[in-house]
Amino acid sequence: MKRIVTVVLFLIAFVVYAIEENPFEKSTTSNTDIKYDKVIDFPEDRYPGTAAHIKHAVEKGKSPICTINRKGAEGNRDESLKGIPTKSGYDRDEFPMAFCEEGGKGADIEYVKPSDNRGAGSWISHQVDDLEDGTKVLIQVQ
């Protein structure tokens, strides 16, 4: 009897697994569920330190959406970096970025090499130059 119950339970688990693809995997929100106006494919090969930070921050629950808010950048930067010490040879990288409405207090901070961080900042800035404040941008690491 125990053997039959074990086999039946195994079969049920197998069927559930097959139907659900993997029910034991952590559920995450798909980027397709999020409303945005533009997609920016961030180049991981050019800025690997910043790309890794973006990935880590999103994995930890930070939104990959940036609502452009240039006027709030200075205040957001002050809030996000408050209490985070500088480190010789590194920049403090913020995600979401300071020019994003989602940035500021609670932003994820990692130490990134200055050439990577500043190059990435310049690259992102050029991508959003023509976009108005309030535009929602999905940032994807590629």
KOLVEXTI-524055 format. One record per residue (C-alpha): x, y, z; residue in three letters; residue number from 1. Coordinates in steps of 0.1 Angstrom, whole numbers. Example, Ala and Ser with C-alpha at 12.3 -4.5 7.8 and 13.67 -1.06 7.14 Angstrom:
2
(pt (123, -45, 78), "ala", 1)
(pt (137, -11, 71), "ser", 2)
END
This chain:
142
(pt (0, 0, 0), "met", 1)
(pt (28, 24, 9), "lys", 2)
(pt (44, 17, -25), "arg", 3)
(pt (12, 26, -44), "ile", 4)
(pt (8, 58, -24), "val", 5)
(pt (44, 68, -31), "thr", 6)
(pt (40, 61, -69), "val", 7)
(pt (7, 80, -70), "val", 8)
(pt (22, 110, -52), "leu", 9)
(pt (52, 109, -75), "phe", 10)
(pt (29, 109, -106), "leu", 11)
(pt (9, 138, -92), "ile", 12)
(pt (41, 158, -85), "ala", 13)
(pt (53, 150, -120), "phe", 14)
(pt (21, 161, -137), "val", 15)
(pt (20, 194, -116), "val", 16)
(pt (56, 200, -125), "tyr", 17)
(pt (50, 194, -162), "ala", 18)
(pt (19, 217, -163), "ile", 19)
(pt (34, 245, -142), "glu", 20)
(pt (68, 243, -159), "glu", 21)
(pt (85, 245, -125), "asn", 22)
(pt (62, 252, -95), "pro", 23)
(pt (92, 251, -71), "phe", 24)
(pt (109, 281, -88), "glu", 25)
(pt (106, 315, -72), "lys", 26)
(pt (79, 335, -89), "ser", 27)
(pt (90, 368, -104), "thr", 28)
(pt (72, 395, -123), "thr", 29)
(pt (79, 395, -160), "ser", 30)
(pt (91, 427, -176), "asn", 31)
(pt (62, 424, -200), "thr", 32)
(pt (38, 430, -171), "asp", 33)
(pt (53, 464, -165), "ile", 34)
(pt (41, 495, -184), "lys", 35)
(pt (68, 516, -201), "tyr", 36)
(pt (73, 539, -231), "asp", 37)
(pt (108, 529, -243), "lys", 38)
(pt (133, 501, -238), "val", 39)
(pt (170, 507, -233), "ile", 40)
(pt (193, 477, -239), "asp", 41)
(pt (222, 484, -216), "phe", 42)
(pt (255, 471, -230), "pro", 43)
(pt (269, 446, -205), "glu", 44)
(pt (301, 442, -226), "asp", 45)
(pt (310, 479, -224), "arg", 46)
(pt (301, 485, -187), "tyr", 47)
(pt (303, 452, -169), "pro", 48)
(pt (305, 466, -134), "gly", 49)
(pt (274, 488, -138), "thr", 50)
(pt (256, 460, -157), "ala", 51)
(pt (262, 436, -128), "ala", 52)
(pt (249, 462, -104), "his", 53)
(pt (217, 467, -124), "ile", 54)
(pt (211, 430, -125), "lys", 55)
(pt (218, 426, -87), "his", 56)
(pt (195, 455, -79), "ala", 57)
(pt (166, 441, -100), "val", 58)
(pt (171, 406, -85), "glu", 59)
(pt (168, 422, -51), "lys", 60)
(pt (135, 438, -61), "gly", 61)
(pt (144, 472, -75), "lys", 62)
(pt (123, 482, -104), "ser", 63)
(pt (139, 480, -139), "pro", 64)
(pt (116, 510, -148), "ile", 65)
(pt (130, 545, -147), "cys", 66)
(pt (105, 573, -148), "thr", 67)
(pt (126, 603, -159), "ile", 68)
(pt (126, 631, -134), "asn", 69)
(pt (157, 652, -140), "arg", 70)
(pt (147, 679, -116), "lys", 71)
(pt (147, 654, -87), "gly", 72)
(pt (182, 640, -95), "ala", 73)
(pt (202, 661, -70), "glu", 74)
(pt (179, 654, -41), "gly", 75)
(pt (176, 617, -50), "asn", 76)
(pt (214, 614, -51), "arg", 77)
(pt (217, 631, -17), "asp", 78)
(pt (191, 607, -3), "glu", 79)
(pt (205, 575, -18), "ser", 80)
(pt (241, 581, -9), "leu", 81)
(pt (233, 594, 27), "lys", 82)
(pt (253, 573, 51), "gly", 83)
(pt (272, 553, 24), "ile", 84)
(pt (309, 560, 28), "pro", 85)
(pt (332, 567, -1), "thr", 86)
(pt (357, 541, -10), "lys", 87)
(pt (391, 549, -25), "ser", 88)
(pt (393, 539, -62), "gly", 89)
(pt (355, 534, -66), "tyr", 90)
(pt (323, 554, -73), "asp", 91)
(pt (291, 547, -54), "arg", 92)
(pt (267, 536, -82), "asp", 93)
(pt (230, 540, -76), "glu", 94)
(pt (201, 519, -90), "phe", 95)
(pt (175, 531, -97), "pro", 96)
(pt (196, 561, -109), "met", 97)
(pt (192, 595, -94), "ala", 98)
(pt (175, 610, -124), "phe", 99)
(pt (147, 584, -120), "cys", 100)
(pt (116, 591, -100), "glu", 101)
(pt (122, 556, -84), "glu", 102)
(pt (157, 566, -73), "gly", 103)
(pt (166, 583, -40), "gly", 104)
(pt (160, 569, -6), "lys", 105)
(pt (162, 532, -7), "gly", 106)
(pt (181, 529, -40), "ala", 107)
(pt (206, 501, -42), "asp", 108)
(pt (242, 512, -39), "ile", 109)
(pt (273, 493, -51), "glu", 110)
(pt (309, 503, -55), "tyr", 111)
(pt (319, 504, -91), "val", 112)
(pt (352, 514, -109), "lys", 113)
(pt (349, 551, -119), "pro", 114)
(pt (356, 545, -156), "ser", 115)
(pt (328, 519, -158), "asp", 116)
(pt (304, 540, -137), "asn", 117)
(pt (310, 573, -154), "arg", 118)
(pt (310, 558, -189), "gly", 119)
(pt (277, 540, -182), "ala", 120)
(pt (263, 573, -168), "gly", 121)
(pt (273, 591, -200), "ser", 122)
(pt (259, 563, -222), "trp", 123)
(pt (225, 563, -204), "ile", 124)
(pt (224, 601, -205), "ser", 125)
(pt (227, 600, -243), "his", 126)
(pt (199, 574, -246), "gln", 127)
(pt (174, 596, -227), "val", 128)
(pt (185, 631, -239), "asp", 129)
(pt (155, 634, -262), "asp", 130)
(pt (130, 620, -238), "leu", 131)
(pt (107, 642, -217), "glu", 132)
(pt (104, 640, -179), "asp", 133)
(pt (77, 615, -170), "gly", 134)
(pt (88, 590, -198), "thr", 135)
(pt (89, 555, -184), "lys", 136)
(pt (120, 536, -196), "val", 137)
(pt (126, 499, -192), "leu", 138)
(pt (163, 492, -186), "ile", 139)
(pt (174, 458, -197), "gln", 140)
(pt (210, 445, -195), "val", 141)
(pt (221, 429, -228), "gln", 142)
END
